[in-house]
């Protein structure tokens, strides 16, 4: 992935609220949980932190994220 593509993904997703595509089996556990994109890593995947007790950052392909309006 080129640096320009990474910058575009960062501008689009970094700091945004998202939800995941729960139809993906590996993401179903986070269905309907709001989350925040912390950043985009160098492989072009979003580091996502879900609200609640899970304080870890999860590496998720932006293709499976849906942007939500900020509260």
C-alpha positions as CSV (number, residue, x, y, z in Angstrom):
1,X,0.0,0.0,0.0
2,X,1.4,3.4,-1.0
3,X,1.9,6.2,1.5
4,X,-0.8,8.2,-0.3
5,X,-3.3,5.4,0.2
6,X,-2.4,5.1,3.9
7,X,-2.9,8.9,4.4
8,X,-6.3,8.7,2.7
9,X,-7.4,5.9,5.0
10,X,-6.1,7.8,8.0
11,X,-8.0,10.9,7.0
12,X,-11.2,8.9,6.4
13,X,-11.1,6.7,9.5
14,X,-8.8,7.9,12.3
15,X,-10.8,9.2,15.3
16,X,-14.1,8.2,13.8
17,X,-16.8,6.1,15.4
18,X,-17.6,2.8,13.6
19,X,-19.5,-0.4,13.9
20,X,-18.4,-3.7,12.4
21,X,-20.0,-5.9,9.7
22,X,-21.5,-8.5,12.0
23,X,-22.1,-10.9,9.1
24,X,-18.4,-11.7,9.2
25,X,-18.1,-14.6,11.7
26,X,-14.8,-13.3,13.2
27,X,-16.5,-9.9,13.9
28,X,-19.9,-11.1,15.2
29,X,-18.8,-10.9,18.8
30,X,-18.7,-7.1,18.4
31,X,-22.1,-6.7,16.7
32,X,-23.8,-3.5,17.6
33,X,-20.9,-2.3,19.8
34,X,-19.7,1.2,19.1
35,X,-16.0,1.6,18.6
36,X,-13.4,4.2,17.7
37,X,-10.7,3.9,15.1
38,X,-7.5,4.8,16.9
39,X,-5.3,4.8,13.7
40,X,-4.5,3.0,10.5
41,X,-1.4,0.8,10.6
42,X,1.1,0.4,7.8
43,X,-0.6,-2.6,6.4
44,X,-3.8,-0.5,5.8
45,X,-5.8,-2.1,8.6
46,X,-7.7,-0.1,11.2
47,X,-6.8,-0.3,14.9
48,X,-10.2,-0.3,16.6
49,X,-11.0,0.1,20.3
50,X,-14.5,-1.0,21.3
51,X,-16.4,0.7,24.1
52,X,-16.9,-1.3,27.3
53,X,-14.7,-3.6,29.2
54,X,-12.5,-4.6,26.2
55,X,-9.8,-2.0,26.2
56,X,-7.6,-3.7,23.6
57,X,-7.0,-2.5,20.1
58,X,-8.2,-4.8,17.3
59,X,-6.7,-5.0,13.8
60,X,-9.7,-4.9,11.4
61,X,-9.8,-4.4,7.6
62,X,-11.6,-1.1,7.0
63,X,-13.7,-2.9,4.4
64,X,-15.7,-4.4,7.3
65,X,-16.2,-1.1,9.2
66,X,-19.2,1.2,8.9
67,X,-18.7,4.9,9.8
68,X,-21.2,6.2,12.4
69,X,-22.1,9.8,13.1
70,X,-20.3,11.3,16.1
71,X,-22.5,11.9,19.1
